[in-house]
Amino acid sequence: MWKFIIRRMLIAIPQLFVLSLLIFFLASLMPGDPFTGLIDPSITAERLEELREAHGLNDPWYQQYTRWIGNALQGDFGQSFRFKMPVSELIGQRMLNTAGLGIFTLVFSYLIALPLGIISGRYNDSWADRVISGYTYLGFAIPSFIFGLITLFVFGFNLGWFPTGGSVTPGLEPGTFSYFMSKIHHMLLPAMSLALITVVSTVQYLRSEIIDTKHKEFIQTARAKGASENRVYNHHIFRNSLVPIAAFLGYEIVGVLGGTIFIEMVFSFPGIGKLVIDSLTNRDYSVFSALLLLSGFLSIVGTMLSDIILSIVDPRIRIK
């Protein structure tokens, strides 16, 4: 297992290098620069050129890349021109919000997906299966931001059960119990909105696996030996059907982080997703580049995590 982890980490090094090059060139090819629209419009062209020279924007690309990646390896992603603070500190603040939102989303997703998938797969072609399948088809068709707007309008504005923006009630002192509960209260509606949409693929996967597994020969053998139907499903069908679901956990984590971009915009939730859009629209390239690099790193880690989980839940697979 440890050999596998070390090998995957070594493979990830060139992947991250290529990713960093793509991100750097992508940022350099975007129109404008960090100073565009963020300084006094009456400033002279000479002064603007001095600022670009002082920040190394006129240096050759390889010098800019070497300086950027060298600082990034030390945890220094530069200064945010928009927020006037270190990029690493800014991302650290927003990451806590997105991590909490992602955890709640994953918990809600599996609490919803597992029972729905089991019912739909065990009683396939029944009325319950048709209702659940109809819900999954509807979930595939509705974009997450549209569903988020609907839940925000109904449960936020009309019923007033949940806050309609922000991550905490203003005026509360950090570290107090009220502050902690307010953070949770602000996460519940966006997390549930995202979970109700992202859960549909997991339900479909689990349903298909259960239907496929219950027709295999070892299931027929278990029934022939007199095993009860509940034992057949709990100890044979369900356990084997969970293997691909567990393998997708790493991808689910990355997918949830990506899906929070639209949900955070809808709910004005100050997380990583909203920061991506803000940094892009404000040409805050230092923040945008750091976020893309972080996203690529999490994708690589998520893939490795899925392989490790798959080897644990399925003893037939041995990772050496």
Secondary structure as UniProt FT lines:
FT   HELIX           2..29
FT   TURN            34..38
FT   TURN            41..42
FT   HELIX           45..54
FT   TURN            55..58
FT   HELIX           61..73
FT   TURN            74..75
FT   STRAND          79..80
FT   TURN            81..84
FT   STRAND          85..86
FT   HELIX           87..122
FT   TURN            123..125
FT   HELIX           127..141
FT   HELIX           144..151
FT   HELIX           152..158
FT   TURN            170..171
FT   TURN            174..175
FT   HELIX           177..213
FT   TURN            214..215
FT   HELIX           217..224
FT   TURN            225..226
FT   HELIX           229..232
FT   HELIX           233..237
FT   HELIX           238..247
FT   HELIX           249..266
FT   TURN            267..268
FT   HELIX           272..281
FT   TURN            282..283
FT   HELIX           285..313
FT   TURN            315..316
//
